[in-house]
Amino acid sequence: MGQLVRTELMDLNLKATDRTSVIRELTQLLDKEGCLFSQDGFLQDVFKREETGNTAVGFGVAIPHGKSPAVKEAAVVFGRSEAGIDWEAFDGSPVHTVFLLAVPDQQASNEHLKILAMLSRALINEEFRQELSEAKTKAEILGILEKVTQ
């Protein structure tokens, strides 16, 4: 996941306070880094996916994702909110950690599932979640994510 996640695709202090605004805020990072053909096209696909089922996975984590022709290159955006975001999670907990996955439509079946599986396995581990929440810098977070993807 090293090449999928980079410090330019991280926001350790999300300003948004609701699901829709957080997804928009993180998508701006993808667009700024040249990962998208169309920011609006990607947002449409992510919001369509959100309608099919909640992407909050528990433990204060959400993994919104979109496979879209609007994506140039696969990427993962990391966002953290100290205040917490109401994601209408099944466990009722606010979301503090968000991974936004962007996958080109043509890579979707393989890449999309690999990334989701890798993140899901890592997020089950309480120590991993704790390290992510306590990390002070983007470089620390990158190091934590790289450890679970090698």
C-alpha positions as CSV (number, residue, x, y, z in Angstrom):
1,M,0.0,0.0,0.0
2,G,3.1,2.2,0.2
3,Q,2.6,3.7,-3.3
4,L,-1.1,4.0,-2.7
5,V,-0.7,6.1,0.5
6,R,1.6,9.0,0.7
7,T,1.8,12.0,3.0
8,E,0.3,14.3,0.5
9,L,-2.9,12.2,0.7
10,M,-3.3,12.7,4.5
11,D,-5.2,15.1,6.6
12,L,-4.7,14.7,10.4
13,N,-7.1,17.4,11.3
14,L,-10.3,17.1,9.3
15,K,-12.5,20.2,9.5
16,A,-15.7,18.6,8.2
17,T,-18.2,17.2,10.7
18,D,-20.5,15.1,8.6
19,R,-19.9,12.1,6.3
20,T,-20.7,14.0,3.0
21,S,-18.4,16.9,3.9
22,V,-15.5,14.6,5.0
23,I,-15.7,12.6,1.7
24,R,-15.6,15.9,-0.2
25,E,-12.7,17.2,1.9
26,L,-10.6,14.1,1.3
27,T,-11.5,14.0,-2.4
28,Q,-10.0,17.4,-2.8
29,L,-6.6,15.9,-1.8
30,L,-7.0,13.3,-4.5
31,D,-7.7,16.0,-7.0
32,K,-4.9,18.2,-5.9
33,E,-2.4,15.3,-6.2
34,G,-3.6,14.5,-9.8
35,C,-5.2,11.2,-9.0
36,L,-8.5,12.0,-10.6
37,F,-9.8,12.8,-14.1
38,S,-12.9,14.3,-12.5
39,Q,-13.5,15.2,-8.9
40,D,-17.3,15.4,-9.5
41,G,-17.4,12.1,-11.3
42,F,-15.5,10.4,-8.5
43,L,-17.7,12.0,-5.8
44,Q,-20.8,10.7,-7.6
45,D,-19.5,7.2,-7.6
46,V,-18.5,7.3,-3.9
47,F,-21.9,8.7,-2.9
48,K,-23.6,6.1,-5.0
49,R,-21.6,3.4,-3.1
50,E,-22.5,5.1,0.3
51,E,-26.2,4.7,-0.6
52,T,-25.8,0.9,-0.9
53,G,-24.5,0.4,2.6
54,N,-22.8,2.2,5.4
55,T,-19.0,2.2,5.1
56,A,-18.3,2.7,8.9
57,V,-16.7,-0.6,9.9
58,G,-16.7,-0.1,13.7
59,F,-13.9,0.9,16.0
60,G,-14.4,4.5,15.0
61,V,-13.3,3.8,11.4
62,A,-14.9,4.4,8.0
63,I,-13.7,3.2,4.6
64,P,-15.7,5.0,2.0
65,H,-14.6,3.9,-1.5
66,G,-15.3,4.3,-5.1
67,K,-14.3,2.4,-8.2
68,S,-14.7,5.0,-10.9
69,P,-13.7,5.9,-14.5
70,A,-12.9,9.3,-12.9
71,V,-9.9,7.9,-11.1
72,K,-6.5,8.1,-12.9
73,E,-4.5,6.0,-10.4
74,A,-5.4,4.0,-7.4
75,A,-4.9,5.8,-4.1
76,V,-5.8,5.8,-0.4
77,V,-6.5,9.0,1.4
78,F,-6.1,9.0,5.2
79,G,-8.1,11.4,7.3
80,R,-8.4,11.8,11.1
81,S,-10.9,13.8,13.1
82,E,-10.3,14.5,16.8
83,A,-13.9,15.6,17.3
84,G,-15.4,12.6,15.6
85,I,-17.9,12.4,12.7
86,D,-21.4,11.0,12.8
87,W,-21.3,8.3,10.2
88,E,-24.4,6.5,11.4
89,A,-22.2,3.6,12.3
90,F,-23.8,0.3,13.3
91,D,-22.1,0.5,16.7
92,G,-23.3,4.1,17.3
93,S,-19.7,5.3,17.7
94,P,-18.4,8.5,16.0
95,V,-15.8,7.9,13.3
96,H,-12.3,9.3,14.0
97,T,-10.3,7.6,11.2
98,V,-11.3,7.6,7.6
99,F,-9.7,5.8,4.7
100,L,-11.0,7.0,1.3
101,L,-10.2,4.5,-1.4
102,A,-10.1,5.5,-5.1
103,V,-9.7,2.8,-7.7
104,P,-9.8,3.2,-11.5
105,D,-12.8,1.3,-12.9
106,Q,-10.7,-1.0,-15.0
107,Q,-8.7,-2.1,-12.0
108,A,-11.7,-2.3,-9.7
109,S,-12.3,-6.0,-9.1
110,N,-8.8,-6.9,-8.1
111,E,-7.2,-3.8,-6.6
112,H,-10.4,-2.6,-4.8
113,L,-10.8,-5.9,-3.0
114,K,-7.1,-6.3,-2.1
115,I,-7.0,-2.9,-0.5
116,L,-10.2,-3.4,1.4
117,A,-9.1,-6.8,2.7
118,M,-5.7,-5.5,3.7
119,L,-7.2,-2.6,5.6
120,S,-9.8,-4.7,7.2
121,R,-7.3,-7.2,8.5
122,A,-5.1,-4.5,10.0
123,L,-8.0,-2.6,11.6
124,I,-9.1,-5.6,13.6
125,N,-5.9,-5.2,15.5
126,E,-6.4,-2.8,18.4
127,E,-2.7,-1.9,18.6
128,F,-2.8,-0.9,15.0
129,R,-5.8,1.4,15.5
130,Q,-4.2,2.9,18.7
131,E,-0.9,3.6,16.9
132,L,-2.8,5.4,14.1
133,S,-4.8,7.5,16.6
134,E,-1.7,8.4,18.6
135,A,0.7,9.2,15.6
136,K,1.6,12.9,15.6
137,T,2.9,13.2,12.1
138,K,2.1,12.1,8.6
139,A,5.5,10.4,8.4
140,E,4.6,8.3,11.5
141,I,1.3,7.3,9.9
142,L,2.9,6.3,6.7
143,G,5.4,4.1,8.6
144,I,2.5,2.4,10.5
145,L,0.6,1.8,7.3
146,E,3.7,0.5,5.5
147,K,4.3,-2.0,8.4
148,V,1.0,-3.7,7.7
149,T,1.4,-3.9,4.0
150,Q,4.7,-5.6,3.7
